[in-house]
Amino acid sequence: PTATGKVWIDWLRAANMQIVVGNGLEKPDSHFIDLWKYLERNTPDTNRIIVLNRTKEAIPEWNMYDNNTIFCIGMGEVIDEETAQASKNDIMTVVDYITNKYE
């Protein structure tokens, strides 16, 4: 779920892992920071990973989250001005990580 609040908290607590996606080209914005704090406060024992899209490398502003697993998903094939597919290798790295962690 992308929404927070009382309606969603039971769903968030039921998850084995939370995947939080951020714009890797930018520093963490207020929406990301607020969501992250909410998750830490309400689901402290849940594993989390951060997926930064649009980049192959995290900028220094993401270092405050480096005690978590961070994946960078670069731009894959650009389809048009607004659409791109992520690299299959980048996606498979995330999928393999999750699969190995929960086998």
VEXVO-755993 format. One record per atom (N, C-alpha, C): residue number from 0; residue in three letters; atom name; x negated, y negated, z negated. Coordinates in steps of 0.001 Angstrom, whole numbers. Atoms other than C-alpha are relative to their C-alpha. Example, Ala and Ser with C-alpha at 12.3 -4.5 7.8 and 13.67 -1.06 7.14 Angstrom:
2
{0, 'Ala', 'N', {-890, 1190, 0}} {0, 'Ala', 'CA', {-12300, 4500, -7800}} {0, 'Ala', 'C', {-900, -1200, 0}} {1, 'Ser', 'N', {820, 1190, 60}} {1, 'Ser', 'CA', {-13670, 1060, -7140}} {1, 'Ser', 'C', {770, -1090, -730}} 
//
This chain:
103
{0, 'Pro', 'N', {-829, 1216, 0}} {0, 'Pro', 'CA', {0, 0, 0}} {0, 'Pro', 'C', {-859, -1260, 0}} {1, 'Thr', 'N', {734, 1253, -15}} {1, 'Thr', 'CA', {-1155, -3519, 677}} {1, 'Thr', 'C', {598, -1001, -974}} {2, 'Ala', 'N', {-644, 906, 953}} {2, 'Ala', 'CA', {1252, -5114, -1796}} {2, 'Ala', 'C', {-394, 380, -1419}} {3, 'Thr', 'N', {262, -282, 1400}} {3, 'Thr', 'CA', {649, -5400, -5497}} {3, 'Thr', 'C', {1242, -362, -810}} {4, 'Gly', 'N', {-1136, 290, 868}} {4, 'Gly', 'CA', {3013, -5646, -8403}} {4, 'Gly', 'C', {533, 1270, -616}} {5, 'Lys', 'N', {-543, -1137, 738}} {5, 'Lys', 'CA', {5092, -3376, -10584}} {5, 'Lys', 'C', {523, 1098, 914}} {6, 'Val', 'N', {-554, -993, -910}} {6, 'Val', 'CA', {6728, -1641, -7626}} {6, 'Val', 'C', {-1085, 932, 527}} {7, 'Trp', 'N', {1065, -771, -636}} {7, 'Trp', 'CA', {3379, -452, -6239}} {7, 'Trp', 'C', {-958, 673, -968}} {8, 'Ile', 'N', {1050, -478, 904}} {8, 'Ile', 'CA', {1357, 310, -9359}} {8, 'Ile', 'C', {7, 1516, -174}} {9, 'Asp', 'N', {-24, -1459, 132}} {9, 'Asp', 'CA', {2558, 3921, -9687}} {9, 'Asp', 'C', {-611, 680, 1224}} {10, 'Trp', 'N', {621, -541, -1212}} {10, 'Trp', 'CA', {1552, 4578, -6078}} {10, 'Trp', 'C', {-1508, -172, -65}} {11, 'Leu', 'N', {1437, 255, 79}} {11, 'Leu', 'CA', {-1831, 2997, -6656}} {11, 'Leu', 'C', {-665, 912, -1021}} {12, 'Arg', 'N', {560, -889, 1027}} {12, 'Arg', 'CA', {-2389, 5069, -9805}} {12, 'Arg', 'C', {-39, 1447, 452}} {13, 'Ala', 'N', {-58, -1381, -479}} {13, 'Ala', 'CA', {-1486, 8271, -7963}} {13, 'Ala', 'C', {-1124, 330, 978}} {14, 'Ala', 'N', {1030, -224, -1023}} {14, 'Ala', 'CA', {-4264, 7827, -5410}} {14, 'Ala', 'C', {-1279, 556, -607}} {15, 'Asn', 'N', {1319, -491, 393}} {15, 'Asn', 'CA', {-7509, 9780, -5689}} {15, 'Asn', 'C', {-1071, -1030, 323}} {16, 'Met', 'N', {958, 996, -451}} {16, 'Met', 'CA', {-9276, 6988, -3863}} {16, 'Met', 'C', {762, -1172, 606}} {17, 'Gln', 'N', {-559, 1193, -619}} {17, 'Gln', 'CA', {-8501, 3448, -2832}} {17, 'Gln', 'C', {-1004, -513, 1025}} {18, 'Ile', 'N', {829, 544, -1068}} {18, 'Ile', 'CA', {-9842, 2108, 451}} {18, 'Ile', 'C', {427, -1446, 194}} {19, 'Val', 'N', {-291, 1421, -117}} {19, 'Val', 'CA', {-10038, -1667, 502}} {19, 'Val', 'C', {-782, -531, 1201}} {20, 'Val', 'N', {609, 484, -1236}} {20, 'Val', 'CA', {-10722, -3298, 3870}} {20, 'Val', 'C', {-181, -1507, -82}} {21, 'Gly', 'N', {293, 1431, -23}} {21, 'Gly', 'CA', {-12365, -6680, 4209}} {21, 'Gly', 'C', {-638, -400, 1313}} {22, 'Asn', 'N', {630, 540, -1201}} {22, 'Asn', 'CA', {-13555, -8888, 7035}} {22, 'Asn', 'C', {-1496, -128, -262}} {23, 'Gly', 'N', {1437, -13, 226}} {23, 'Gly', 'CA', {-17260, -8147, 7174}} {23, 'Gly', 'C', {-747, -1205, 534}} {24, 'Leu', 'N', {646, 1194, -528}} {24, 'Leu', 'CA', {-18007, -11328, 9092}} {24, 'Leu', 'C', {47, -1163, -979}} {25, 'Glu', 'N', {-211, 1078, 969}} {25, 'Glu', 'CA', {-16888, -13463, 6171}} {25, 'Glu', 'C', {-326, 491, -1407}} {26, 'Lys', 'N', {175, -366, 1401}} {26, 'Lys', 'CA', {-17547, -13538, 2449}} {26, 'Lys', 'C', {1363, 436, -554}} {27, 'Pro', 'N', {-1284, -403, 579}} {27, 'Pro', 'CA', {-14881, -12009, 167}} {27, 'Pro', 'C', {888, -1232, -214}} {28, 'Asp', 'N', {-905, 1129, 165}} {28, 'Asp', 'CA', {-11865, -14316, 330}} {28, 'Asp', 'C', {848, 174, -1251}} {29, 'Ser', 'N', {-788, -36, 1241}} {29, 'Ser', 'CA', {-9405, -15080, -2461}} {29, 'Ser', 'C', {959, 1184, -19}} {30, 'His', 'N', {-908, -1148, -41}} {30, 'His', 'CA', {-7014, -12333, -1281}} {30, 'His', 'C', {-734, 1280, -390}} {31, 'Phe', 'N', {789, -1183, 330}} {31, 'Phe', 'CA', {-9734, -9685, -1447}} {31, 'Phe', 'C', {-356, -11, -1483}} {32, 'Ile', 'N', {430, 106, 1400}} {32, 'Ile', 'CA', {-11010, -10927, -4812}} {32, 'Ile', 'C', {1165, 265, -945}} {33, 'Asp', 'N', {-1176, -214, 852}} {33, 'Asp', 'CA', {-7513, -11036, -6331}} {33, 'Asp', 'C', {439, 1460, 15}} {34, 'Leu', 'N', {-377, -1407, -100}} {34, 'Leu', 'CA', {-6678, -7557, -5034}} {34, 'Leu', 'C', {-990, 870, -757}} {35, 'Trp', 'N', {1025, -807, 665}} {35, 'Trp', 'CA', {-9976, -6144, -6283}} {35, 'Trp', 'C', {145, -89, -1521}} {36, 'Lys', 'N', {-180, 176, 1446}} {36, 'Lys', 'CA', {-9468, -7605, -9763}} {36, 'Lys', 'C', {1244, 725, -485}} {37, 'Tyr', 'N', {-1248, -694, 341}} {37, 'Tyr', 'CA', {-5907, -6267, -9804}} {37, 'Tyr', 'C', {-231, 1510, -88}} {38, 'Leu', 'N', {271, -1432, -11}} {38, 'Leu', 'CA', {-7106, -2770, -8891}} {38, 'Leu', 'C', {-894, 403, -1168}} {39, 'Glu', 'N', {886, -315, 1132}} {39, 'Glu', 'CA', {-9910, -2833, -11464}} {39, 'Glu', 'C', {760, -24, -1322}} {40, 'Arg', 'N', {-750, 160, 1241}} {40, 'Arg', 'CA', {-7525, -3973, -14178}} {40, 'Arg', 'C', {1050, 1101, -177}} {41, 'Asn', 'N', {-1136, -913, 100}} {41, 'Asn', 'CA', {-4651, -1608, -13373}} {41, 'Asn', 'C', {-310, 1451, 333}} {42, 'Thr', 'N', {387, -1373, -348}} {42, 'Thr', 'CA', {-6461, 1456, -12012}} {42, 'Thr', 'C', {-1506, 161, -223}} {43, 'Pro', 'N', {1454, 32, 251}} {43, 'Pro', 'CA', {-9878, 1416, -13710}} {43, 'Pro', 'C', {-721, 1312, 292}} {44, 'Asp', 'N', {660, -1291, -185}} {44, 'Asp', 'CA', {-10571, 5140, -13265}} {44, 'Asp', 'C', {97, 537, 1423}} {45, 'Thr', 'N', {-159, -443, -1383}} {45, 'Thr', 'CA', {-9732, 5355, -9566}} {45, 'Thr', 'C', {-1240, -365, 816}} {46, 'Asn', 'N', {1129, 262, -900}} {46, 'Asn', 'CA', {-12578, 5694, -7068}} {46, 'Asn', 'C', {442, -959, 1092}} {47, 'Arg', 'N', {-283, 959, -1061}} {47, 'Arg', 'CA', {-12752, 2874, -4538}} {47, 'Arg', 'C', {-1159, -52, 975}} {48, 'Ile', 'N', {1018, 321, -985}} {48, 'Ile', 'CA', {-14598, 2290, -1314}} {48, 'Ile', 'C', {430, -1286, 704}} {49, 'Ile', 'N', {-256, 1221, -752}} {49, 'Ile', 'CA', {-14889, -914, 650}} {49, 'Ile', 'C', {-414, 256, 1441}} {50, 'Val', 'N', {294, -92, -1428}} {50, 'Val', 'CA', {-14701, -879, 4429}} {50, 'Val', 'C', {-23, -1420, 544}} {51, 'Leu', 'N', {149, 1324, -598}} {51, 'Leu', 'CA', {-16034, -4036, 6021}} {51, 'Leu', 'C', {70, 161, 1508}} {52, 'Asn', 'N', {-143, -143, -1438}} {52, 'Asn', 'CA', {-14817, -4342, 9574}} {52, 'Asn', 'C', {-723, -1120, 739}} {53, 'Arg', 'N', {607, 979, -911}} {53, 'Arg', 'CA', {-16357, -6227, 12502}} {53, 'Arg', 'C', {-1485, -243, -224}} {54, 'Thr', 'N', {1413, 240, 273}} {54, 'Thr', 'CA', {-19930, -5836, 11262}} {54, 'Thr', 'C', {-750, 1311, -178}} {55, 'Lys', 'N', {870, -1159, 225}} {55, 'Lys', 'CA', {-22824, -3402, 11126}} {55, 'Lys', 'C', {-777, -131, -1300}} {56, 'Glu', 'N', {774, 251, 1209}} {56, 'Glu', 'CA', {-24335, -4977, 8015}} {56, 'Glu', 'C', {735, -1000, -884}} {57, 'Ala', 'N', {-676, 886, 951}} {57, 'Ala', 'CA', {-22889, -6569, 4887}} {57, 'Ala', 'C', {-821, -1265, -235}} {58, 'Ile', 'N', {679, 1253, 324}} {58, 'Ile', 'CA', {-23712, -10222, 4303}} {58, 'Ile', 'C', {-205, -59, -1515}} {59, 'Pro', 'N', {350, 25, 1429}} {59, 'Pro', 'CA', {-25212, -11120, 886}} {59, 'Pro', 'C', {1167, -233, -964}} {60, 'Glu', 'N', {-1127, 272, 903}} {60, 'Glu', 'CA', {-21891, -12336, -531}} {60, 'Glu', 'C', {746, 1263, -432}} {61, 'Trp', 'N', {-632, -1270, 382}} {61, 'Trp', 'CA', {-20706, -8701, -649}} {61, 'Trp', 'C', {-841, 762, -1029}} {62, 'Asn', 'N', {891, -711, 922}} {62, 'Asn', 'CA', {-23646, -7725, -2912}} {62, 'Asn', 'C', {603, 196, -1382}} {63, 'Met', 'N', {-586, -166, 1340}} {63, 'Met', 'CA', {-21565, -8247, -6036}} {63, 'Met', 'C', {864, 1262, -98}} {64, 'Tyr', 'N', {-793, -1231, -8}} {64, 'Tyr', 'CA', {-19594, -5136, -4988}} {64, 'Tyr', 'C', {-837, 1222, 321}} {65, 'Asp', 'N', {829, -1100, -471}} {65, 'Asp', 'CA', {-22601, -2965, -4158}} {65, 'Asp', 'C', {-138, 1158, -982}} {66, 'Asn', 'N', {-55, -1175, 877}} {66, 'Asn', 'CA', {-22053, -727, -7186}} {66, 'Asn', 'C', {1103, 943, 469}} {67, 'Asn', 'N', {-994, -838, -655}} {67, 'Asn', 'CA', {-19240, 677, -5017}} {67, 'Asn', 'C', {-557, 431, 1353}} {68, 'Thr', 'N', {411, -428, -1328}} {68, 'Thr', 'CA', {-19586, 2540, -1742}} {68, 'Thr', 'C', {572, -974, 1016}} {69, 'Ile', 'N', {-416, 947, -1035}} {69, 'Ile', 'CA', {-19469, 71, 1143}} {69, 'Ile', 'C', {-377, 565, 1361}} {70, 'Phe', 'N', {230, -412, -1378}} {70, 'Phe', 'CA', {-19109, 1061, 4779}} {70, 'Phe', 'C', {204, -1204, 905}} {71, 'Cys', 'N', {-148, 1057, -996}} {71, 'Cys', 'CA', {-19617, -1333, 7668}} {71, 'Cys', 'C', {451, 635, 1305}} {72, 'Ile', 'N', {-583, -515, -1236}} {72, 'Ile', 'CA', {-17511, -707, 10745}} {72, 'Ile', 'C', {-166, -1068, 1073}} {73, 'Gly', 'N', {273, 977, -1044}} {73, 'Gly', 'CA', {-18882, -2527, 13740}} {73, 'Gly', 'C', {1048, 26, 1095}} {74, 'Met', 'N', {-901, 63, -1146}} {74, 'Met', 'CA', {-17017, -3557, 16818}} {74, 'Met', 'C', {-356, 1118, 965}} {75, 'Gly', 'N', {203, -1029, -1017}} {75, 'Gly', 'CA', {-16587, -714, 19232}} {75, 'Gly', 'C', {314, -591, 1354}} {76, 'Glu', 'N', {-375, 456, -1333}} {76, 'Glu', 'CA', {-15159, -1029, 22689}} {76, 'Glu', 'C', {1003, -1149, -97}} {77, 'Val', 'N', {-916, 1136, -38}} {77, 'Val', 'CA', {-13562, -4431, 23233}} {77, 'Val', 'C', {973, 215, 1145}} {78, 'Ile', 'N', {-1033, -255, -1004}} {78, 'Ile', 'CA', {-10269, -3934, 25051}} {78, 'Ile', 'C', {450, -1308, 638}} {79, 'Asp', 'N', {-334, 1333, -486}} {79, 'Asp', 'CA', {-9222, -7557, 25351}} {79, 'Asp', 'C', {-380, -997, -1087}} {80, 'Glu', 'N', {425, 1059, 913}} {80, 'Glu', 'CA', {-9654, -10841, 23519}} {80, 'Glu', 'C', {413, 253, -1448}} {81, 'Glu', 'N', {-514, -213, 1353}} {81, 'Glu', 'CA', {-7619, -9679, 20505}} {81, 'Glu', 'C', {-116, 1433, -486}} {82, 'Thr', 'N', {-36, -1411, 351}} {82, 'Thr', 'CA', {-8138, -5928, 20524}} {82, 'Thr', 'C', {-1358, 660, 223}} {83, 'Ala', 'N', {1212, -798, -143}} {83, 'Ala', 'CA', {-11124, -3685, 19920}} {83, 'Ala', 'C', {192, 1305, -760}} {84, 'Gln', 'N', {-15, -1276, 703}} {84, 'Gln', 'CA', {-11592, -93, 18899}} {84, 'Gln', 'C', {-1309, 127, -757}} {85, 'Ala', 'N', {1211, -204, 787}} {85, 'Ala', 'CA', {-14027, 666, 16126}} {85, 'Ala', 'C', {-789, 1169, 576}} {86, 'Ser', 'N', {867, -1081, -439}} {86, 'Ser', 'CA', {-16957, 2906, 16890}} {86, 'Ser', 'C', {425, 1313, -656}} {87, 'Lys', 'N', {-373, -1316, 530}} {87, 'Lys', 'CA', {-16052, 6576, 16518}} {87, 'Lys', 'C', {-1009, 456, -1049}} {88, 'Asn', 'N', {1023, -407, 970}} {88, 'Asn', 'CA', {-19366, 7176, 14717}} {88, 'Asn', 'C', {198, -686, -1344}} {89, 'Asp', 'N', {-239, 724, 1244}} {89, 'Asp', 'CA', {-18589, 4477, 12151}} {89, 'Asp', 'C', {1206, 574, -745}} {90, 'Ile', 'N', {-1213, -550, 611}} {90, 'Ile', 'CA', {-15104, 5849, 11528}} {90, 'Ile', 'C', {-278, 1392, -563}} {91, 'Met', 'N', {286, -1360, 456}} {91, 'Met', 'CA', {-16383, 9424, 11257}} {91, 'Met', 'C', {-888, 5, -1240}} {92, 'Thr', 'N', {809, 102, 1214}} {92, 'Thr', 'CA', {-18925, 8340, 8648}} {92, 'Thr', 'C', {900, -159, -1219}} {93, 'Val', 'N', {-944, 195, 1101}} {93, 'Val', 'CA', {-16071, 7149, 6441}} {93, 'Val', 'C', {814, 1276, -234}} {94, 'Val', 'N', {-802, -1222, 119}} {94, 'Val', 'CA', {-13945, 10235, 7153}} {94, 'Val', 'C', {-829, 1124, -614}} {95, 'Asp', 'N', {871, -1048, 557}} {95, 'Asp', 'CA', {-16872, 12573, 6438}} {95, 'Asp', 'C', {-266, -232, -1486}} {96, 'Tyr', 'N', {229, 324, 1409}} {96, 'Tyr', 'CA', {-17582, 10782, 3156}} {96, 'Tyr', 'C', {1209, 410, -845}} {97, 'Ile', 'N', {-1218, -335, 745}} {97, 'Ile', 'CA', {-13978, 11159, 1999}} {97, 'Ile', 'C', {212, 1513, -31}} {98, 'Thr', 'N', {-171, -1452, -72}} {98, 'Thr', 'CA', {-13787, 14768, 3172}} {98, 'Thr', 'C', {-957, 706, -948}} {99, 'Asn', 'N', {991, -650, 866}} {99, 'Asn', 'CA', {-16997, 15741, 1356}} {99, 'Asn', 'C', {277, -263, -1467}} {100, 'Lys', 'N', {-261, 346, 1398}} {100, 'Lys', 'CA', {-15936, 13960, -1814}} {100, 'Lys', 'C', {1181, 783, -572}} {101, 'Tyr', 'N', {-1232, -629, 488}} {101, 'Tyr', 'CA', {-12582, 15754, -2030}} {101, 'Tyr', 'C', {223, 1411, 511}} {102, 'Glu', 'N', {-133, -1405, -422}} {102, 'Glu', 'CA', {-13291, 19226, -644}} {102, 'Glu', 'C', {130, 904, -1194}} 
//
